[in-house]
Amino acid sequence: MKSRYADKTILVVDDDAMNLKVARFVLEQKGYNVMTVSSGAECILQLKQKRVDLILLDVEMPVMNGMKTLEHIRETREYRKIPVMFLTADASKDTVISAGKLDVAGYVKKPYDPQELLERIKKIFNEDL
């Protein structure tokens, strides 16, 4: 039987391989299509190749951090409407304020409770809880 979430694709962006594995496991268990990349630059390349419904984005990454990645997404007409949720250990006041200015759809602090993450995703997608 096909999952009711199978039509939703989530792109997870994190430079830590274990974080990517955990997120993939949690999301795929609910039936979401999951793609993972390990940098902001790879995120931008992936967006050029495939449609995504949500981006889970780490803030602290080398070269192109999550904030710069989000700025690029918001400045690009084809991607600016994609909801982006920060999934990060960085919950500093400055980061939260900056993220809010860039229309972030949510903010989940790592380590996270998988159920909390799934509930926030459902709210973004306006799915029944």
Rosetta constraint file for C-alpha pairs under 8 A:
AtomPair CA 2 CA 6 HARMONIC 6.86 0.50
AtomPair CA 3 CA 30 HARMONIC 7.54 0.50
AtomPair CA 3 CA 31 HARMONIC 5.31 0.50
AtomPair CA 3 CA 32 HARMONIC 7.88 0.50
AtomPair CA 4 CA 31 HARMONIC 7.33 0.50
AtomPair CA 5 CA 30 HARMONIC 7.04 0.50
AtomPair CA 5 CA 31 HARMONIC 5.36 0.50
AtomPair CA 5 CA 32 HARMONIC 5.14 0.50
AtomPair CA 5 CA 33 HARMONIC 7.90 0.50
AtomPair CA 6 CA 31 HARMONIC 5.42 0.50
AtomPair CA 6 CA 32 HARMONIC 5.06 0.50
AtomPair CA 6 CA 33 HARMONIC 5.98 0.50
AtomPair CA 7 CA 32 HARMONIC 7.29 0.50
AtomPair CA 7 CA 33 HARMONIC 7.35 0.50
AtomPair CA 8 CA 32 HARMONIC 5.73 0.50
AtomPair CA 8 CA 33 HARMONIC 6.09 0.50
AtomPair CA 8 CA 52 HARMONIC 7.50 0.50
AtomPair CA 8 CA 53 HARMONIC 5.92 0.50
AtomPair CA 9 CA 32 HARMONIC 6.11 0.50
AtomPair CA 9 CA 33 HARMONIC 4.54 0.50
AtomPair CA 9 CA 34 HARMONIC 5.73 0.50
AtomPair CA 9 CA 35 HARMONIC 7.44 0.50
AtomPair CA 9 CA 51 HARMONIC 7.67 0.50
AtomPair CA 9 CA 52 HARMONIC 5.08 0.50
AtomPair CA 9 CA 53 HARMONIC 5.30 0.50
AtomPair CA 9 CA 54 HARMONIC 6.75 0.50
AtomPair CA 10 CA 32 HARMONIC 7.00 0.50
AtomPair CA 10 CA 33 HARMONIC 6.19 0.50
AtomPair CA 10 CA 34 HARMONIC 5.01 0.50
AtomPair CA 10 CA 35 HARMONIC 6.29 0.50
AtomPair CA 10 CA 52 HARMONIC 5.92 0.50
AtomPair CA 10 CA 53 HARMONIC 5.89 0.50
AtomPair CA 10 CA 54 HARMONIC 4.87 0.50
AtomPair CA 10 CA 55 HARMONIC 5.74 0.50
AtomPair CA 10 CA 56 HARMONIC 7.22 0.50
AtomPair CA 11 CA 34 HARMONIC 5.96 0.50
AtomPair CA 11 CA 35 HARMONIC 4.78 0.50
AtomPair CA 11 CA 36 HARMONIC 5.67 0.50
AtomPair CA 11 CA 37 HARMONIC 7.57 0.50
AtomPair CA 11 CA 43 HARMONIC 7.84 0.50
AtomPair CA 11 CA 52 HARMONIC 6.52 0.50
AtomPair CA 11 CA 53 HARMONIC 7.98 0.50
AtomPair CA 11 CA 54 HARMONIC 6.30 0.50
AtomPair CA 11 CA 55 HARMONIC 4.76 0.50
AtomPair CA 11 CA 56 HARMONIC 6.16 0.50
AtomPair CA 12 CA 20 HARMONIC 6.81 0.50
AtomPair CA 12 CA 23 HARMONIC 7.42 0.50
AtomPair CA 12 CA 24 HARMONIC 7.90 0.50
AtomPair CA 12 CA 34 HARMONIC 7.31 0.50
AtomPair CA 12 CA 35 HARMONIC 6.22 0.50
AtomPair CA 12 CA 36 HARMONIC 4.76 0.50
AtomPair CA 12 CA 37 HARMONIC 6.40 0.50
AtomPair CA 12 CA 55 HARMONIC 5.88 0.50
AtomPair CA 12 CA 56 HARMONIC 4.70 0.50
AtomPair CA 12 CA 57 HARMONIC 6.13 0.50
AtomPair CA 13 CA 20 HARMONIC 7.50 0.50
AtomPair CA 13 CA 36 HARMONIC 5.97 0.50
AtomPair CA 13 CA 37 HARMONIC 5.07 0.50
AtomPair CA 13 CA 38 HARMONIC 5.54 0.50
AtomPair CA 13 CA 39 HARMONIC 6.16 0.50
AtomPair CA 13 CA 40 HARMONIC 6.94 0.50
AtomPair CA 13 CA 43 HARMONIC 6.60 0.50
AtomPair CA 13 CA 55 HARMONIC 7.38 0.50
AtomPair CA 13 CA 56 HARMONIC 6.09 0.50
AtomPair CA 13 CA 57 HARMONIC 4.87 0.50
AtomPair CA 13 CA 58 HARMONIC 6.06 0.50
AtomPair CA 14 CA 19 HARMONIC 6.87 0.50
AtomPair CA 14 CA 20 HARMONIC 6.33 0.50
AtomPair CA 14 CA 36 HARMONIC 7.85 0.50
AtomPair CA 14 CA 37 HARMONIC 6.62 0.50
AtomPair CA 14 CA 38 HARMONIC 4.87 0.50
AtomPair CA 14 CA 39 HARMONIC 6.24 0.50
AtomPair CA 14 CA 57 HARMONIC 6.51 0.50
AtomPair CA 14 CA 58 HARMONIC 5.22 0.50
AtomPair CA 14 CA 61 HARMONIC 7.09 0.50
AtomPair CA 15 CA 37 HARMONIC 7.74 0.50
AtomPair CA 15 CA 38 HARMONIC 4.33 0.50
AtomPair CA 15 CA 39 HARMONIC 5.83 0.50
AtomPair CA 15 CA 58 HARMONIC 7.84 0.50
AtomPair CA 15 CA 61 HARMONIC 5.91 0.50
AtomPair CA 15 CA 62 HARMONIC 7.84 0.50
AtomPair CA 16 CA 20 HARMONIC 6.52 0.50
AtomPair CA 16 CA 38 HARMONIC 7.04 0.50
AtomPair CA 17 CA 21 HARMONIC 6.30 0.50
AtomPair CA 17 CA 38 HARMONIC 7.51 0.50
AtomPair CA 18 CA 22 HARMONIC 6.19 0.50
AtomPair CA 19 CA 23 HARMONIC 6.12 0.50
AtomPair CA 20 CA 24 HARMONIC 6.03 0.50
AtomPair CA 20 CA 36 HARMONIC 6.43 0.50
AtomPair CA 20 CA 37 HARMONIC 7.95 0.50
AtomPair CA 21 CA 25 HARMONIC 6.13 0.50
AtomPair CA 22 CA 26 HARMONIC 6.21 0.50
AtomPair CA 23 CA 27 HARMONIC 6.07 0.50
AtomPair CA 24 CA 28 HARMONIC 5.81 0.50
AtomPair CA 24 CA 34 HARMONIC 6.15 0.50
AtomPair CA 24 CA 35 HARMONIC 7.79 0.50
AtomPair CA 24 CA 36 HARMONIC 7.62 0.50
AtomPair CA 25 CA 29 HARMONIC 6.04 0.50
AtomPair CA 26 CA 30 HARMONIC 6.97 0.50
AtomPair CA 26 CA 114 HARMONIC 6.54 0.50
AtomPair CA 27 CA 31 HARMONIC 6.61 0.50
AtomPair CA 27 CA 32 HARMONIC 5.59 0.50
AtomPair CA 27 CA 33 HARMONIC 7.73 0.50
AtomPair CA 27 CA 34 HARMONIC 7.00 0.50
AtomPair CA 27 CA 118 HARMONIC 7.56 0.50
AtomPair CA 28 CA 32 HARMONIC 5.12 0.50
AtomPair CA 28 CA 33 HARMONIC 6.51 0.50
AtomPair CA 28 CA 34 HARMONIC 6.69 0.50
AtomPair CA 37 CA 42 HARMONIC 5.97 0.50
AtomPair CA 37 CA 43 HARMONIC 6.23 0.50
AtomPair CA 38 CA 42 HARMONIC 6.78 0.50
AtomPair CA 38 CA 43 HARMONIC 7.87 0.50
AtomPair CA 39 CA 43 HARMONIC 6.30 0.50
AtomPair CA 39 CA 61 HARMONIC 6.72 0.50
AtomPair CA 39 CA 62 HARMONIC 7.58 0.50
AtomPair CA 39 CA 64 HARMONIC 6.91 0.50
AtomPair CA 39 CA 65 HARMONIC 7.70 0.50
AtomPair CA 40 CA 44 HARMONIC 6.45 0.50
AtomPair CA 40 CA 61 HARMONIC 7.67 0.50
AtomPair CA 40 CA 63 HARMONIC 7.98 0.50
AtomPair CA 40 CA 64 HARMONIC 5.22 0.50
AtomPair CA 40 CA 65 HARMONIC 6.23 0.50
AtomPair CA 40 CA 66 HARMONIC 6.40 0.50
AtomPair CA 40 CA 68 HARMONIC 7.82 0.50
AtomPair CA 40 CA 69 HARMONIC 5.26 0.50
AtomPair CA 41 CA 45 HARMONIC 6.40 0.50
AtomPair CA 41 CA 64 HARMONIC 6.45 0.50
AtomPair CA 41 CA 69 HARMONIC 7.44 0.50
AtomPair CA 42 CA 46 HARMONIC 6.03 0.50
AtomPair CA 43 CA 47 HARMONIC 6.24 0.50
AtomPair CA 43 CA 69 HARMONIC 7.83 0.50
AtomPair CA 44 CA 48 HARMONIC 6.60 0.50
AtomPair CA 44 CA 69 HARMONIC 7.57 0.50
AtomPair CA 44 CA 73 HARMONIC 7.61 0.50
AtomPair CA 45 CA 49 HARMONIC 6.76 0.50
AtomPair CA 46 CA 50 HARMONIC 6.14 0.50
AtomPair CA 47 CA 51 HARMONIC 6.37 0.50
AtomPair CA 47 CA 52 HARMONIC 7.14 0.50
AtomPair CA 47 CA 79 HARMONIC 7.56 0.50
AtomPair CA 52 CA 82 HARMONIC 7.44 0.50
AtomPair CA 53 CA 82 HARMONIC 6.20 0.50
AtomPair CA 53 CA 83 HARMONIC 7.06 0.50
AtomPair CA 54 CA 82 HARMONIC 6.01 0.50
AtomPair CA 54 CA 83 HARMONIC 5.14 0.50
AtomPair CA 54 CA 84 HARMONIC 5.87 0.50
AtomPair CA 54 CA 85 HARMONIC 7.59 0.50
AtomPair CA 55 CA 82 HARMONIC 7.33 0.50
AtomPair CA 55 CA 83 HARMONIC 6.41 0.50
AtomPair CA 55 CA 84 HARMONIC 4.70 0.50
AtomPair CA 55 CA 85 HARMONIC 6.20 0.50
AtomPair CA 56 CA 84 HARMONIC 5.98 0.50
AtomPair CA 56 CA 85 HARMONIC 4.95 0.50
AtomPair CA 56 CA 86 HARMONIC 5.70 0.50
AtomPair CA 56 CA 87 HARMONIC 5.86 0.50
AtomPair CA 57 CA 66 HARMONIC 6.10 0.50
AtomPair CA 57 CA 84 HARMONIC 6.89 0.50
AtomPair CA 57 CA 85 HARMONIC 6.13 0.50
AtomPair CA 57 CA 86 HARMONIC 4.77 0.50
AtomPair CA 57 CA 87 HARMONIC 5.53 0.50
AtomPair CA 57 CA 88 HARMONIC 7.38 0.50
AtomPair CA 58 CA 65 HARMONIC 7.73 0.50
AtomPair CA 58 CA 66 HARMONIC 5.54 0.50
AtomPair CA 58 CA 86 HARMONIC 5.77 0.50
AtomPair CA 58 CA 87 HARMONIC 5.19 0.50
AtomPair CA 58 CA 88 HARMONIC 4.86 0.50
AtomPair CA 59 CA 65 HARMONIC 5.66 0.50
AtomPair CA 59 CA 66 HARMONIC 3.97 0.50
AtomPair CA 59 CA 67 HARMONIC 6.09 0.50
AtomPair CA 59 CA 86 HARMONIC 6.87 0.50
AtomPair CA 59 CA 87 HARMONIC 7.58 0.50
AtomPair CA 59 CA 88 HARMONIC 5.86 0.50
AtomPair CA 59 CA 89 HARMONIC 7.93 0.50
AtomPair CA 59 CA 90 HARMONIC 6.72 0.50
AtomPair CA 60 CA 65 HARMONIC 5.57 0.50
AtomPair CA 60 CA 66 HARMONIC 6.35 0.50
AtomPair CA 60 CA 88 HARMONIC 7.43 0.50
AtomPair CA 60 CA 90 HARMONIC 7.20 0.50
AtomPair CA 61 CA 65 HARMONIC 4.61 0.50
AtomPair CA 61 CA 66 HARMONIC 6.66 0.50
AtomPair CA 64 CA 68 HARMONIC 5.98 0.50
AtomPair CA 64 CA 69 HARMONIC 6.36 0.50
AtomPair CA 65 CA 69 HARMONIC 6.21 0.50
AtomPair CA 66 CA 70 HARMONIC 6.01 0.50
AtomPair CA 67 CA 71 HARMONIC 6.17 0.50
AtomPair CA 67 CA 98 HARMONIC 7.91 0.50
AtomPair CA 67 CA 99 HARMONIC 7.15 0.50
AtomPair CA 68 CA 72 HARMONIC 6.27 0.50
AtomPair CA 69 CA 73 HARMONIC 6.26 0.50
AtomPair CA 70 CA 74 HARMONIC 6.14 0.50
AtomPair CA 70 CA 84 HARMONIC 7.65 0.50
AtomPair CA 70 CA 102 HARMONIC 7.18 0.50
AtomPair CA 71 CA 75 HARMONIC 6.15 0.50
AtomPair CA 71 CA 102 HARMONIC 6.85 0.50
AtomPair CA 72 CA 76 HARMONIC 6.26 0.50
AtomPair CA 73 CA 79 HARMONIC 5.49 0.50
AtomPair CA 73 CA 80 HARMONIC 5.44 0.50
AtomPair CA 74 CA 79 HARMONIC 6.69 0.50
AtomPair CA 74 CA 80 HARMONIC 4.22 0.50
AtomPair CA 74 CA 81 HARMONIC 7.60 0.50
AtomPair CA 74 CA 102 HARMONIC 7.09 0.50
AtomPair CA 75 CA 80 HARMONIC 6.50 0.50
AtomPair CA 76 CA 80 HARMONIC 5.77 0.50
AtomPair CA 77 CA 81 HARMONIC 7.99 0.50
AtomPair CA 83 CA 104 HARMONIC 6.94 0.50
AtomPair CA 83 CA 105 HARMONIC 5.58 0.50
AtomPair CA 83 CA 124 HARMONIC 7.64 0.50
AtomPair CA 84 CA 104 HARMONIC 5.45 0.50
AtomPair CA 84 CA 105 HARMONIC 5.40 0.50
AtomPair CA 84 CA 106 HARMONIC 7.09 0.50
AtomPair CA 85 CA 104 HARMONIC 5.88 0.50
AtomPair CA 85 CA 105 HARMONIC 5.15 0.50
AtomPair CA 85 CA 106 HARMONIC 4.47 0.50
AtomPair CA 85 CA 107 HARMONIC 5.55 0.50
AtomPair CA 85 CA 108 HARMONIC 7.42 0.50
AtomPair CA 86 CA 104 HARMONIC 7.32 0.50
AtomPair CA 86 CA 106 HARMONIC 6.20 0.50
AtomPair CA 86 CA 107 HARMONIC 4.70 0.50
AtomPair CA 86 CA 108 HARMONIC 6.07 0.50
AtomPair CA 86 CA 109 HARMONIC 7.96 0.50
AtomPair CA 87 CA 107 HARMONIC 6.15 0.50
AtomPair CA 87 CA 108 HARMONIC 4.87 0.50
AtomPair CA 87 CA 109 HARMONIC 5.91 0.50
AtomPair CA 87 CA 110 HARMONIC 6.50 0.50
AtomPair CA 88 CA 107 HARMONIC 7.74 0.50
AtomPair CA 88 CA 108 HARMONIC 6.46 0.50
AtomPair CA 88 CA 109 HARMONIC 5.12 0.50
AtomPair CA 88 CA 110 HARMONIC 5.21 0.50
AtomPair CA 89 CA 109 HARMONIC 5.25 0.50
AtomPair CA 89 CA 110 HARMONIC 4.65 0.50
AtomPair CA 89 CA 111 HARMONIC 7.01 0.50
AtomPair CA 90 CA 95 HARMONIC 7.21 0.50
AtomPair CA 90 CA 109 HARMONIC 7.12 0.50
AtomPair CA 91 CA 95 HARMONIC 6.49 0.50
AtomPair CA 91 CA 96 HARMONIC 6.35 0.50
AtomPair CA 91 CA 109 HARMONIC 6.58 0.50
AtomPair CA 92 CA 96 HARMONIC 6.30 0.50
AtomPair CA 93 CA 97 HARMONIC 6.16 0.50
AtomPair CA 94 CA 98 HARMONIC 6.08 0.50
AtomPair CA 95 CA 99 HARMONIC 6.01 0.50
AtomPair CA 96 CA 100 HARMONIC 6.21 0.50
AtomPair CA 96 CA 107 HARMONIC 7.94 0.50
AtomPair CA 97 CA 101 HARMONIC 6.44 0.50
AtomPair CA 98 CA 102 HARMONIC 6.61 0.50
AtomPair CA 99 CA 103 HARMONIC 6.59 0.50
AtomPair CA 99 CA 104 HARMONIC 5.57 0.50
AtomPair CA 100 CA 104 HARMONIC 5.56 0.50
AtomPair CA 105 CA 124 HARMONIC 7.12 0.50
AtomPair CA 106 CA 120 HARMONIC 7.44 0.50
AtomPair CA 108 CA 112 HARMONIC 6.78 0.50
AtomPair CA 108 CA 117 HARMONIC 6.97 0.50
AtomPair CA 112 CA 116 HARMONIC 7.30 0.50
AtomPair CA 112 CA 117 HARMONIC 7.07 0.50
AtomPair CA 113 CA 117 HARMONIC 6.46 0.50
AtomPair CA 114 CA 118 HARMONIC 6.24 0.50
AtomPair CA 115 CA 119 HARMONIC 6.14 0.50
AtomPair CA 116 CA 120 HARMONIC 6.26 0.50
AtomPair CA 117 CA 121 HARMONIC 6.26 0.50
AtomPair CA 118 CA 122 HARMONIC 6.17 0.50
AtomPair CA 119 CA 123 HARMONIC 6.34 0.50
AtomPair CA 119 CA 129 HARMONIC 6.90 0.50
AtomPair CA 120 CA 124 HARMONIC 6.36 0.50
AtomPair CA 121 CA 125 HARMONIC 6.29 0.50
AtomPair CA 122 CA 126 HARMONIC 5.82 0.50
AtomPair CA 122 CA 127 HARMONIC 4.95 0.50
AtomPair CA 122 CA 128 HARMONIC 7.02 0.50
AtomPair CA 122 CA 129 HARMONIC 6.64 0.50
AtomPair CA 123 CA 127 HARMONIC 6.17 0.50
AtomPair CA 123 CA 129 HARMONIC 7.81 0.50
